[in-house]
Each structure stands twice: as C-alpha cells, then as structure tokens.
Amino acid sequence: MNGPNLNLLGRREPGVYGSEGMDSVLKGLRQEFPDVEIEYFQSNHEGALIERLHATWDEPEVIGIAFNAGAYTHTSVALRDAIAAIPAPVVEVHISNVHTREEFRRHSMIAAVCKGVVAGFGVDSYSLAVRGLLKAVVE
C-alpha cells in the first residue's frame, strides 16, 4: 500500500527513490513470494488510504500490510488511528533513509502502532517488509 506521490515512483527524484517503477517492484515481489497473494493499492488521498485500511476488517485473508504512507507518515494522526484500529499488522516502509533527510521526516506519526519499520533499502524495503510480516504471522 502506498500513499501520496508514490504513483510517480521511478520518475520522481530518482536520486532519492531510484528509477524502478512500482509495476516492476510488484513483479519482483510476486516472483520472490509466489505463495503469497500480493494486492496493491495506492492513493494520493488520505481518506482513501483510511478506507482501504478499514476494509481489511472484512478481509480475513489479509495477513499484513506493507505501507509506505509517504509524507502522511509525518503528519497524519488519522492514518495512525486507522492502523491502530485494524487487526492486520502493518509494517511502515520507506525507500529512503528518512533519518538522514530533512528534520521533519525523522518523526513518524504511525511507527508506534506498526509492527515494524523498514527504511533506507531502496525498493528492497518492500521485500524486507513482506519478509517481516510473513515471519510475524508464523510466530
């Protein structure tokens, strides 16, 4: 699941986010985890992200969510509350190392209600998040 501006992944600031688009990332994830059904959702709208999180209440097959909330990570109490409200574990994902960037990016509103946080490994951060979620489900 991706938040604002991540629809531009592969084109937006390639020096920070790389040049690989999300279609390619998803293809790689589906190859790496062939026994896992990977669904993808992206929105630039906070309310749509909240509604998608809420929808997992009626989807018991959702075992976890790898979520790059983009800039909403640093500003959204509403996303924090939505994550806290759902039963599926969420891993916060960042392509860049947010702790080496601007000061405002170093604070996450959602980290405290997430199972874990993966940041700074480029698009491999998504794979690491899925690995973490799968391990958490087995334990």
Secondary structure, DSSP 8 states (H G I E B T S, - for coil): -B-TTGGGTTTS-HHHH-S--HHHHHHHHHHH-TTS-----B-S-HHHHHHHHHHGGG-TT---EEEB-GGGGGT-HHHHHHHHHSSS-EEEEESS-GGGS-GGGG--SSGGGSSEEEESSTTHHHHHHHHHHHHHHH-
